């Protein structure tokens, strides 16, 4: 299982990075990104902490941990500059909290996020054809999520993936132990979202390849 969106107690999750990693291993995870929420006030605390956690876990556990962040609820016009700073601090995966059906994310967040140096647009319940084209042209992944509420937008993501073929990833957006999913559940989630049975393994394998590119990013 590959999962590129999770949270620890460095933002609004409930576990230490090492605790989350251990539980992910038991769930069958091979790759996990730690992507705690950040804005301008926290990047210099959160990202270096996750970089250090990833180094320690990768030395001692049988899982590949990728340090990253999720840029959340900042003004859309500031996403690009903040993403640059996140990269400088060592984030190998940068997620932007997309325009969702269940949170008051400011309009324009998707567009500015996709124009920035990011890796994943998270759970966009609101996504246009133009934005999907931008994601495809830049190789930015769009997320299908198992997280309650945010998952209401999975159908439109699947529909636009068939139309534009941007990178597609399946993530848990885990905040607590019970949020982690296994590969079997990920397959069923893709099916429920509208991905055809013959495409499910392709999506899961391409998600893993996307993750490994970021893991090897030095």
C-alpha positions as CSV (number, residue, x, y, z in Angstrom):
1,X,0.0,0.0,0.0
2,X,1.2,3.5,-0.9
3,X,-0.3,6.5,0.9
4,X,1.0,10.1,0.2
5,X,-1.3,12.0,2.6
6,X,-1.2,11.6,6.4
7,X,-1.0,13.7,9.6
8,X,0.8,13.3,12.9
9,X,0.6,15.3,16.1
10,X,2.8,17.9,14.4
11,X,-0.6,19.2,13.1
12,X,-4.0,17.8,13.8
13,X,-3.1,14.1,13.8
14,X,-3.0,12.1,17.1
15,X,0.2,10.0,16.7
16,X,3.9,10.5,16.7
17,X,5.5,9.9,13.3
18,X,7.1,6.6,14.6
19,X,3.7,5.4,16.0
20,X,2.0,6.2,12.7
21,X,4.7,4.4,10.7
22,X,4.5,1.3,12.9
23,X,0.7,1.1,12.5
24,X,1.1,1.6,8.8
25,X,3.6,-1.3,8.6
26,X,1.1,-3.6,10.3
27,X,-1.5,-2.5,7.7
28,X,0.8,-3.6,4.9
29,X,2.1,-0.2,3.9
30,X,5.3,0.0,1.8
31,X,5.4,3.8,1.4
32,X,3.9,6.6,3.6
33,X,4.2,10.4,3.3
34,X,4.0,12.5,6.4
35,X,2.2,15.7,5.2
36,X,1.2,17.7,8.2
37,X,-0.8,20.9,7.7
38,X,1.3,24.1,7.4
39,X,1.1,27.8,6.8
40,X,3.7,30.5,7.1
41,X,3.8,30.3,10.9
42,X,4.7,26.6,11.1
43,X,6.8,25.5,8.2
44,X,10.1,26.0,10.0
45,X,8.9,23.8,12.8
46,X,6.9,21.1,11.1
47,X,9.0,20.3,8.0
48,X,12.4,19.9,9.7
49,X,10.7,17.7,12.3
50,X,9.2,15.5,9.7
51,X,12.5,15.3,7.8
52,X,14.3,14.1,11.0
53,X,11.5,11.6,11.7
54,X,11.7,10.2,8.2
55,X,15.5,9.8,8.5
56,X,15.1,7.9,11.7
57,X,12.2,5.7,10.6
58,X,13.8,4.8,7.3
59,X,16.9,3.6,9.2
60,X,15.0,1.4,11.6
61,X,11.7,0.2,10.1
62,X,10.6,-1.7,7.0
63,X,8.7,1.2,5.4
64,X,9.7,4.1,3.2
65,X,8.7,7.4,4.8
66,X,8.6,10.6,2.7
67,X,8.7,13.9,4.5
68,X,6.3,16.5,3.3
69,X,3.5,18.9,4.1
70,X,0.0,20.0,3.3
71,X,-0.4,23.7,2.5
72,X,-3.8,24.5,4.0
73,X,-6.2,27.5,4.0
74,X,-3.8,30.2,3.1
75,X,-4.6,32.9,0.5
76,X,-4.3,31.3,-2.9
77,X,-1.9,34.0,-4.2
78,X,0.6,32.9,-1.5
79,X,0.7,29.2,-2.3
80,X,3.5,29.5,-4.9
81,X,5.9,31.3,-2.6
82,X,5.2,29.1,0.4
83,X,5.8,25.9,-1.7
84,X,9.2,27.2,-2.6
85,X,10.0,27.6,1.1
86,X,8.7,24.2,1.8
87,X,11.0,22.7,-0.8
88,X,14.0,24.5,0.7
89,X,13.2,23.0,4.1
90,X,13.2,19.5,2.7
91,X,9.6,18.7,1.8
92,X,9.7,15.9,-0.9
93,X,5.9,15.8,-1.1
94,X,3.9,19.0,-1.2
95,X,0.1,18.6,-1.0
96,X,-2.3,21.5,-1.4
97,X,-5.6,21.3,0.4
98,X,-8.0,21.6,-2.6
99,X,-11.3,23.3,-2.9
100,X,-13.6,20.8,-1.2
101,X,-17.3,20.4,-0.6
102,X,-17.0,20.3,3.2
103,X,-14.6,23.1,4.2
104,X,-14.5,26.8,3.3
105,X,-11.4,26.7,1.1
106,X,-11.1,30.0,-0.8
107,X,-11.9,29.9,-4.5
108,X,-8.8,30.0,-6.6
109,X,-6.9,27.6,-4.4
110,X,-6.9,24.8,-7.0
111,X,-5.7,27.1,-9.7
112,X,-2.9,28.7,-7.7
113,X,-1.9,25.3,-6.3
114,X,-1.6,23.7,-9.7
115,X,0.5,26.6,-11.0
116,X,2.9,26.2,-8.1
117,X,5.7,23.6,-7.5
118,X,3.5,21.0,-5.8
119,X,2.9,17.3,-6.1
120,X,-0.7,16.6,-5.1
121,X,-4.0,18.5,-5.1
122,X,-5.8,16.9,-2.3
123,X,-9.5,15.8,-2.3
124,X,-10.9,18.5,-4.6
125,X,-14.7,18.1,-4.5
126,X,-14.7,21.0,-6.8
127,X,-12.5,20.6,-9.9
128,X,-12.9,22.0,-13.4
129,X,-11.8,20.7,-16.7
130,X,-9.3,23.5,-17.1
131,X,-7.7,22.6,-13.7
132,X,-7.6,18.9,-14.7
133,X,-5.8,19.8,-17.9
134,X,-3.3,21.9,-15.9
135,X,-2.7,18.9,-13.5
136,X,-2.1,16.6,-16.5
137,X,0.3,19.0,-18.3
138,X,2.4,19.5,-15.1
139,X,2.3,15.9,-13.8
140,X,0.6,17.0,-10.6
141,X,-1.4,14.2,-9.0
142,X,-5.1,14.6,-8.0
143,X,-6.3,12.6,-5.0
144,X,-9.0,10.1,-4.5
145,X,-9.5,10.0,-0.7
146,X,-11.0,7.6,1.8
147,X,-11.5,10.5,4.3
148,X,-15.2,11.0,5.3
149,X,-16.7,14.2,3.8
150,X,-13.8,14.9,1.4
151,X,-14.6,11.6,-0.4
152,X,-17.8,13.1,-1.7
153,X,-15.8,14.5,-4.5
154,X,-14.2,11.3,-5.6
155,X,-16.6,10.7,-8.4
156,X,-15.8,13.9,-10.2
157,X,-12.0,13.2,-9.8
158,X,-12.5,9.8,-11.4
159,X,-14.6,11.2,-14.2
160,X,-12.0,13.9,-15.0
161,X,-9.2,11.3,-14.8
162,X,-10.7,9.4,-17.7
163,X,-11.0,12.6,-19.7
164,X,-7.6,14.1,-19.0
165,X,-5.3,11.4,-17.5
166,X,-3.5,13.4,-14.8
167,X,-1.6,11.3,-12.3
168,X,-4.1,9.8,-9.9
169,X,-3.3,8.7,-6.3
170,X,-5.3,7.0,-3.6
171,X,-4.7,8.4,-0.1
172,X,-6.2,8.0,3.4
173,X,-5.6,11.6,4.7
174,X,-5.1,9.7,8.0
175,X,-5.4,11.6,11.2
176,X,-5.8,8.7,13.6
177,X,-5.0,4.9,13.6
178,X,-8.4,3.9,12.3
179,X,-8.0,6.1,9.2
180,X,-5.3,3.9,7.6
181,X,-6.5,1.7,4.8
182,X,-5.1,-1.4,3.2
183,X,-4.7,-2.2,-0.5
184,X,-7.9,-4.2,-0.6
185,X,-9.9,-1.2,0.7
186,X,-8.1,1.1,-1.7
187,X,-9.2,-1.1,-4.6
188,X,-12.8,-1.0,-3.4
189,X,-12.6,2.7,-2.9
190,X,-11.4,3.2,-6.5
191,X,-14.3,1.0,-7.8
192,X,-16.8,3.0,-5.8
193,X,-15.4,6.2,-7.1
194,X,-16.0,5.1,-10.7
195,X,-12.7,3.6,-11.7
196,X,-13.3,0.5,-13.9
197,X,-12.1,-2.9,-12.6
198,X,-9.5,-3.3,-15.4
199,X,-7.9,0.1,-14.4
200,X,-7.6,-0.4,-10.6
201,X,-4.3,-2.2,-10.5
202,X,-2.9,0.3,-13.0
203,X,-3.9,3.2,-10.8
204,X,-2.4,1.6,-7.7
205,X,0.9,0.8,-9.4
206,X,1.2,4.2,-10.9
207,X,0.5,5.7,-7.5
208,X,3.4,3.6,-6.1
209,X,5.7,4.8,-9.0
210,X,4.7,8.4,-8.3
211,X,5.6,7.9,-4.6
212,X,9.0,6.3,-5.3
213,X,10.0,9.2,-7.5
214,X,9.4,11.5,-4.6
215,X,11.1,9.2,-2.1
216,X,14.3,9.2,-4.2
217,X,14.2,13.0,-4.7
218,X,17.3,14.2,-2.9
